[in-house]
Amino acid sequence: MRFLKQFFFGIVWVLILALVVYVIYALFLRPAPSCTDNIKNGEEEAIDCGPVCGKQCLPVELKISVRGNIQIIPIATSSDRVSILVQLQNAQSDYAAKNFSYNLKLAGENGFALDIPGNSFMYAGELKYLTFPNLTVGEPATSLSANFEVGDVSWVKDETFKKPTIFLQNQTTSVYSDRIEVVGKFTNGDAVTLERATIVAVFLDSRGNVIGVSGTQTENVASGETRAFTITHPFVPGINVSATQVFVYPYKP
């Protein structure tokens, strides 16, 4: 009986001591909430983010992903040149990527290697083509492999980076002995000037296979302005001129 009393009082004293230690730690020793401590504390909305940290809290599932296979397209008029077509997807309907870095890596069976870094952007819910036309590779397209990596992404809420309204019109594809030419116009239907717009043409054969890609870029397109464009590509046999796909990717500040 006496042993049980001693054991009980011992537990009580241990609990009291632990409480005293915790109070001392909480009042004098515990670090103040910080936006760099990897803990949700203070007035943070999530771990190290929220207005108190000056950093937006983002869903963990945000991602820019490569859709389908990276296409390595040989250029018929040259044995050592190819074009690359990458389709990206931002599946998020509420968040846009105002800027992201990337790196395209090409490798050949005979030791050829090429890194192409760059930056781009994507609006919420967007599918987007990135093109890398007319690259000198020194090896046949069949011996090449490609890898595309997305680096740092600056995510923003959709309402702060809305996709501008664009009206594409009058695009036609013509085939000449030495080239393919796409001409057309687009109108900036947005209320602000576009800093730049990239226009991409994807050329298909009669079976819907991609046989060529090319593009051009124009800058400072005022609100309501209609801008003409011309895209050229080396001659490719078997093109279906009525199937050419044209995309406009506008960027506004």
NUKOLKE-806538 format. One record per residue: x, y, z of N, C-alpha, C in turn; residue in one letter. Coordinates in steps of 0.1 Angstrom, whole numbers, plus 2048, in hexadecimal, padded with zeros to 3 digits. Layout:
R   n.u   n.v   n.w   ca.u   ca.v   ca.w   c.u   c.v   c.w   residuo
R     X     Y     Z      X      Y      Z     X     Y     Z         A
...
END
This chain:
R   n.u   n.v   n.w   ca.u   ca.v   ca.w   c.u   c.v   c.w   residuo
R   808   7F4   800    800    800    800   809   80D   800         M
R   813   80C   809    81C    818    809   823   81A   7FC         R
R   827   80F   7F6    82D    810    7E9   824   816   7DE         F
R   818   813   7DF    80E    819    7D5   80D   828   7D7         L
R   80D   82C   7E4    80C    83A    7E7   818   842   7E1         K
R   824   83B   7E4    831    842    7DF   831   842   7D0         Q
R   82C   838   7C9    82C    837    7BB   822   842   7B5         F
R   817   843   7BC    80D    84D    7B8   812   85C   7B9         F
R   818   85F   7C5    81E    86C    7C7   82A   86F   7BD         F
R   831   864   7BA    83C    866    7B1   837   86A   7A3         G
R   82C   863   79E    826    867    791   821   875   792         I
R   81B   879   79D    816    887    79E   821   891   79D         V
R   82C   88E   7A4    838    898    7A3   83E   898   795         W
R   83E   88D   78F    844    88D    781   83B   895   778         V
R   82E   894   779    825    89C    771   826   8AB   774         L
R   827   8AE   781    829    8BC    785   836   8C1   77F         I
R   841   8BA   780    84E    8BE    77A   84D   8C0   76B         L
R   846   8B6   765    844    8B8    756   83C   8C4   752         A
R   832   8C7   75A    82A    8D3    758   832   8E0   759         L
R   83B   8E0   764    843    8EC    766   84D   8ED   75B         V
R   853   8E2   756    85D    8E3    74B   856   8E8   73F         V
R   84A   8E3   73C    842    8E7    730   83F   8F6   730         Y
R   83A   8FB   73C    837    909    73E   843   912   73B         V
R   84F   90E   741    85B    915    73F   85F   916   731         I
R   85E   90A   72A    861    909    71B   858   912   713         Y
R   84B   911   716    841    919    70E   842   928   710         A
R   846   92C   71C    847    93A    71F   854   940   71B         L
R   85F   939   71C    86C    93F    71B   875   938   710         F
R   873   92C   70D    87D    924    705   878   921   6F7         L
R   86A   91F   6F5    865    91B    6E8   867   926   6DE         R
R   86C   923   6D2    86E    92D    6C8   861   934   6C4         P
R   861   940   6C0    855    947    6BB   851   941   6AE         A
R   844   942   6AB    83F    93D    69E   847   944   693         P
R   84B   93C   689    853    940    67D   84D   93B   670         S
R   84F   943   666    84B    93E    658   855   935   652         C
R   85F   931   659    869    928    653   86C   91C   65C         T
R   863   919   665    866    90E    66F   85F   901   66B         D
R   858   901   65F    852    8F5    65A   847   8F0   663         N
R   841   8F9   66B    836    8F5    674   82B   8FF   672         I
R   81E   8FA   673    813    904    673   811   909   681         K
R   814   916   682    813    91D    68F   810   92B   68D         N
R   80E   932   699    80A    940    698   7FD   942   690         G
R   7FD   94C   687    7F2    94F    67F   7F2   949   671         E
R   7FB   93F   66F    7FC    939    662   7F0   932   65E         E
R   7EC   932   651    7E0    92B    64C   7E4   91C   64A         E
R   7F0   91A   646    7F6    90C    645   805   90D   648         A
R   80C   903   646    81A    903    64A   822   90E   642         I
R   827   918   64A    82F    923    645   829   92B   63A         D
R   81C   92D   63A    816    935    630   80A   93B   635         C
R   805   945   62D    7F9    94D    631   7FD   95B   631         G
R   7F4   964   633    7F7    973    633   802   977   63D         P
R   802   970   649    80C    974    653   81A   971   64D         V
R   81C   968   644    829    964    63E   82B   96B   631         C
R   821   972   62C    822    978    61F   824   96E   614         G
R   81E   962   616    81F    957    60C   812   950   60B         K
R   80D   94E   5FF    801    947    5FD   801   938   600         Q
R   7F7   933   607    7F6    925    609   7F1   91E   5FD         C
R   7F7   914   5F8    7F4    90D    5EC   7F0   8FE   5EF         L
R   7E6   8F9   5E7    7E3    8EB    5E8   7F0   8E2   5E5         P
R   7F1   8D7   5EC    7FD    8CF    5E9   7FD   8C8   5DC         V
R   7F1   8C7   5D5    7F0    8BF    5C9   7F3   8C8   5BD         E
R   7F7   8D4   5BE    7FA    8DC    5B2   806   8D7   5AB         L
R   804   8D5   59D    80E    8CF    595   80C   8D2   587         K
R   817   8D5   580    817    8D5    571   81C   8C8   56C         I
R   815   8C1   564    819    8B4    560   81A   8B3   550         S
R   822   8AA   54C    824    8A7    53D   818   89E   539         V
R   811   8A2   52F    805    89A    52B   809   892   51E         R
R   808   885   520    80C    87C    514   81B   87B   513         G
R   81F   877   507    82E    875    505   834   882   4FF         N
R   840   884   502    848    88F    4FB   84B   88B   4ED         I
R   847   893   4E4    848    88F    4D6   855   894   4CF         Q
R   85D   88B   4CA    869    88F    4C3   866   88D   4B4         I
R   866   899   4AD    862    899    49F   86D   89C   496         I
R   871   892   48D    87C    895    484   878   89F   479         P
R   882   8A7   475    87F    8B0    46A   884   8AA   45D         I
R   87A   8A9   454    87D    8A1    448   888   8A6   440         A
R   88B   8B2   440    895    8B8    437   8A3   8B7   43D         T
R   8A4   8B2   44A    8B2    8B1    450   8B2   8A4   458         S
R   8BE   89E   458    8C0    891    45F   8C4   893   46D         S
R   8C8   89F   471    8CD    8A1    47F   8C5   8AC   486         D
R   8B9   8AF   482    8B1    8B9    489   8A3   8B3   48C         R
R   89E   8B7   498    891    8B3    49C   88A   8BF   4A3         V
R   87D   8BD   4A5    875    8C6    4AD   86F   8BE   4B8         S
R   86D   8C5   4C3    867    8BE    4CF   85A   8C5   4D3         I
R   850   8BC   4D6    843    8C1    4DA   83F   8BB   4E7         L
R   83D   8C4   4F1    839    8C0    4FF   82C   8C6   502         V
R   822   8BE   506    815    8C3    50B   815   8C3   51A         Q
R   812   8CE   520    811    8CF    52F   803   8D1   533         L
R   800   8CD   53F    7F2    8CE    545   7F3   8D4   553         Q
R   7EB   8DF   555    7E9    8E4    563   7DA   8E0   566         N
R   7D9   8D5   56E    7CB    8D0    570   7C4   8D8   57B         A
R   7CA   8E2   581    7C4    8EA    58C   7BB   8F5   586         Q
R   7AF   8F5   58A    7A5    8FF    585   7A6   90C   58D         S
R   7AC   90C   598    7AD    918    5A1   7BA   91F   5A1         D
R   7C4   919   59C    7D2    91E    59D   7D9   91E   58F         Y
R   7E0   929   58D    7E8    92B    581   7F6   92B   584         A
R   7FF   928   57B    80D    929    57C   812   935   575         A
R   814   940   57C    818    94C    576   826   94B   570         K
R   82E   942   575    83B    940    570   840   932   574         N
R   846   92B   56C    84D    91E    570   859   91C   567         F
R   863   916   56D    86F    912    566   86E   904   562         S
R   876   901   557    876    8F3    552   884   8F0   54C         Y
R   886   8E3   549    892    8DF    542   88E   8D3   53A         N
R   891   8D4   52D    88F    8C9    523   89C   8C3   521         L
R   89D   8B6   523    8A9    8AF    521   8A8   8A5   515         K
R   8B1   8A5   50C    8B2    89C    501   8BF   894   502         L
R   8BE   887   500    8C9    87E    500   8C9   874   4F4         A
R   8D5   871   4EF    8D6    868    4E3   8DE   85C   4E7         G
R   8DD   852   4DF    8E4    845    4E1   8F3   847   4E0         E
R   8F7   850   4D8    906    852    4D5   90C   85D   4DE         N
R   905   861   4E9    90B    86A    4F2   906   878   4F1         G
R   8FD   87B   4E7    8F8    889    4E6   8F0   88C   4F2         F
R   8F1   898   4F7    8E9    89D    502   8E7   8AC   500         A
R   8DB   8B0   503    8D7    8BE    502   8CD   8C2   50D         L
R   8D0   8CD   514    8C7    8D2    51E   8C2   8DF   519         D
R   8B4   8E1   51A    8AE    8EE    516   8A6   8F3   522         I
R   8AB   8FC   529    8A4    902    534   89B   90D   52F         P
R   890   911   537    888    91C    533   87D   91F   53E         G
R   875   928   53A    86A    92C    543   85D   92E   53B         N
R   852   92B   542    845    92D    53B   83A   930   546         S
R   82E   92F   542    823    932    54B   817   929   547         F
R   80D   927   550    801    920    54C   7F5   926   554         M
R   7EA   927   54D    7DE    92C    554   7D7   920   55B         Y
R   7CE   922   563    7C6    918    56A   7BF   90F   560         A
R   7C0   902   563    7BA    8F8    55A   7BF   8F7   54C         G
R   7CA   8FD   549    7CF    8FE    53B   7D7   8F1   536         E
R   7D5   8EE   52A    7DE    8E5    522   7E6   8EE   519         L
R   7F3   8EB   518    7FC    8F4    511   807   8EC   50A         K
R   80A   8F0   4FE    815    8EB    4F6   821   8F4   4F8         Y
R   82D   8ED   4FB    839    8F4    4FA   841   8ED   4EE         L
R   846   8F6   4E6    84D    8F1    4DA   85B   8F5   4DA         T
R   864   8EC   4D5    872    8EE    4D3   876   8EA   4C5         F
R   874   8F3   4BB    875    8F0    4AD   883   8F0   4A8         P
R   886   8E7   49E    892    8E8    496   89F   8E8   49F         N
R   8A0   8DD   4A7    8AC    8DC    4AF   8B6   8D3   4A8         L
R   8C3   8D7   4A9    8CE    8CF    4A3   8D2   8C5   4AE         T
R   8D1   8B8   4AA    8D3    8AD    4B4   8DF   8A4   4B0         V
R   8E2   8A3   4A3    8EE    89B    49F   8EB   88C   49F         G
R   8DF   888   4A2    8DB    87A    4A2   8CD   878   49D         E
R   8CA   86D   497    8BC    86B    492   8B2   86C   49E         P
R   8A6   870   49A    89B    872    4A4   898   865   4AC         A
R   89A   85A   4A5    896    84D    4AB   8A0   849   4B6         T
R   8AC   84F   4B6    8B6    84C    4C1   8B5   855   4CD         S
R   8AC   85E   4CD    8AB    869    4D7   8A0   865   4E2         L
R   8A3   869   4EE    899    869    4F8   897   877   4FE         S
R   88C   87A   504    889    887    509   883   886   517         A
R   887   890   51F    881    891    52D   87F   8A0   530         N
R   873   8A2   536    86F    8B0    539   86D   8B1   547         F
R   873   8BB   54E    872    8BD    55C   86D   8CB   55F         E
R   863   8CC   568    85E    8D9    56C   865   8DC   579         V
R   86A   8E9   57A    871    8ED    586   868   8F5   58F         G
R   86D   901   594    866    909    59D   85A   90F   596         D
R   84E   90F   59D    842    915    598   83D   920   5A1         V
R   839   92B   59B    833    936    5A3   824   935   5A1         S
R   81D   92F   5AB    80F    92D    5AA   807   939   5AF         W
R   7FC   93D   5A9    7F4    948    5AD   7E5   944   5AB         V
R   7DC   94A   5B3    7CE    947    5B1   7CA   94B   5A3         K
R   7C0   944   59E    7BC    945    590   7B7   954   58E         D
R   7B0   95A   597    7AA    967    595   7B5   972   593         E
R   7C1   96F   598    7CC    979    596   7D4   977   589         T
R   7D1   96D   582    7D9    96A    576   7CF   963   56C         F
R   7C5   96A   567    7BB    964    55E   7C0   964   550         K
R   7BC   959   549    7C0    958    53B   7B9   962   533         K
R   7C1   96A   52B    7BA    974    522   7B1   96E   518         P
R   7A8   976   513    79F    972    508   7A6   974   4FB         T
R   7A7   96A   4F3    7AD    96B    4E6   7A4   966   4DB         I
R   7A3   96D   4D0    79B    969    4C5   7A5   965   4B9         F
R   7A6   959   4B6    7AE    954    4AB   7A6   954   49E         L
R   7AB   959   493    7A3    95A    487   7AC   959   47A         Q
R   7A6   954   46F    7AB    954    462   7B9   94D   460         N
R   7BB   942   468    7C7    93B    466   7C7   931   45B         Q
R   7D1   931   452    7D1    928    447   7DF   923   446         T
R   7E0   916   441    7ED    90F    43F   7F0   90E   430         T
R   7FB   912   42C    7FF    910    41E   80C   908   41D         S
R   80D   900   413    819    8F8    411   820   8FC   404         V
R   82D   8FF   406    836    903    3FB   841   8F8   3F9         Y
R   849   8FA   3EF    853    8F0    3EC   85E   8EE   3F7         S
R   860   8F9   3FE    86A    8F9    408   865   8FB   417         D
R   858   8FE   418    854    902    426   844   900   427         R
R   840   900   433    832    901    437   830   90E   43D         I
R   825   915   43A    823    922    440   815   923   445         E
R   813   928   452    807    92A    458   805   939   45A         V
R   7FB   93F   455    7F8    94D    457   7EA   94F   45E         V
R   7E9   959   466    7DC    95B    46D   7DC   968   475         G
R   7D2   96A   47D    7D1    976    485   7CB   972   493         K
R   7CE   979   49D    7C7    978    4A9   7C4   986   4AF         F
R   7B9   987   4B7    7B5    993    4BD   7B6   992   4CC         T
R   7BC   99C   4D2    7BC    99D    4E1   7AF   9A1   4E6         N
R   7A7   998   4EC    79A    99C    4F1   79A   9A0   4FF         G
R   7A6   9A1   505    7A7    9A4    513   7A7   9B4   515         D
R   7A6   9B8   521    7A5    9C6    524   7B3   9CD   526         A
R   7BE   9C4   526    7CB    9CA    528   7D4   9C5   51C         V
R   7DF   9CC   51B    7E9    9C8    511   7F0   9BB   515         T
R   7F2   9B2   50B    7F9    9A6    50D   808   9A9   50C         L
R   80F   9A4   516    81E    9A6    515   824   99F   509         E
R   81F   993   507    823    98B    4FC   819   980   4F9         R
R   81A   97A   4ED    811    96F    4E9   819   965   4E1         A
R   819   959   4E4    820    94E    4DD   816   947   4D4         T
R   818   946   4C7    80F    93E    4BF   816   932   4BA         I
R   810   927   4BC    815    919    4B9   80D   913   4AE         V
R   814   90D   4A4    80D    905    49A   812   8F6   49B         A
R   808   8ED   49B    80B    8DF    49B   806   8D9   48E         V
R   80F   8D2   486    80B    8CD    479   809   8BE   47A         F
R   7FE   8B9   474    7FA    8AB    475   7FA   8A5   467         L
R   7FB   898   466    7F9    891    45A   7EA   88C   459         D
R   7E7   885   44F    7D9    881    44D   7D4   877   457         S
R   7DD   871   45F    7D9    868    46A   7D9   86F   477         R
R   7DC   87B   478    7DC    883    484   7E9   882   48C         G
R   7F3   87D   486    801    87D    48C   807   88A   48B         N
R   80E   88E   495    816    89B    495   822   899   48D         V
R   824   8A2   482    82F    8A1    479   838   8AE   479         I
R   834   8B7   481    83C    8C4    482   836   8CE   48C         G
R   83E   8D6   492    839    8E0    49B   842   8ED   498         V
R   83C   8F8   49A    843    905    499   83C   910   4A0         S
R   841   91B   4A1    83A    926    4A8   841   934   4A6         G
R   83B   93E   4AB    840    94B    4AB   83B   953   4B7         T
R   840   95E   4B9    83C    966    4C5   83B   975   4C1         Q
R   831   97B   4C7    82F    98A    4C5   82D   990   4D2         T
R   830   99D   4D3    830    9A4    4E0   827   9B1   4DF         E
R   823   9B5   4EB    81C    9C2    4ED   80F   9C3   4E4         N
R   806   9BA   4E6    7FA    9BA    4DF   7EF   9C1   4E7         V
R   7EB   9CD   4E2    7E2    9D6    4EA   7D4   9D0   4EB         A
R   7CC   9D4   4F4    7BE    9D0    4F6   7B7   9D3   4E9         S
R   7B0   9C9   4E4    7A8    9CA    4D7   7B0   9CA   4CB         G
R   7BD   9C9   4CB    7C5    9C9    4BF   7C5   9BB   4B9         E
R   7C5   9BB   4AB    7C6    9AF    4A3   7D4   9AE   49E         T
R   7DB   9A3   4A0    7E9    9A2    49C   7EA   996   492         R
R   7F1   998   487    7F3    98E    47D   800   986   481         A
R   800   979   47D    80C    971    480   80F   968   474         F
R   81B   964   473    81F    95A    469   829   950   470         T
R   826   943   46E    82E    938    473   833   930   467         I
R   840   92D   467    846    925    45C   84C   918   462         T
R   84D   90E   459    853    901    45D   859   8FC   450         H
R   864   8F5   451    869    8EE    445   85F   8E4   43F         P
R   860   8E2   432    856    8DA    42B   856   8CC   432         F
R   84A   8C7   433    848    8B9    439   83E   8B2   42F         V
R   842   8A7   42A    838    8A0    421   82D   89A   429         P
R   821   899   423    816    892    429   80E   89A   432         G
R   810   8A7   433    808    8B0    43C   7FA   8B1   438         I
R   7F1   8B1   441    7E3    8B4    43F   7E0   8C2   443         N
R   7E0   8CB   439    7DF    8D9    43C   7D2   8DD   444         V
R   7C8   8D6   442    7BB    8D9    448   7BB   8D5   457         S
R   7C5   8CE   45B    7C6    8C9    469   7CF   8D1   472         A
R   7D6   8DB   46D    7E0    8E2    474   7D9   8E9   481         T
R   7DF   8E7   48C    7DA    8ED    499   7E2   8F9   49C         Q
R   7DB   904   49F    7E2    910    4A3   7DD   914   4B1         V
R   7E7   918   4BA    7E4    91B    4C8   7EB   929   4CB         F
R   7E4   931   4D2    7E9    93E    4D7   7EA   93E   4E6         V
R   7F6   940   4EB    7F8    941    4F9   7FC   94F   4FE         Y
R   7F2   956   502    7F5    965    506   7F9   966   514         P
R   802   970   517    806    973    524   804   982   527         Y
R   7FE   984   532    7FC    992    536   802   994   544         K
R   808   99F   548    80E    9A1    555   805   99F   560         P
END
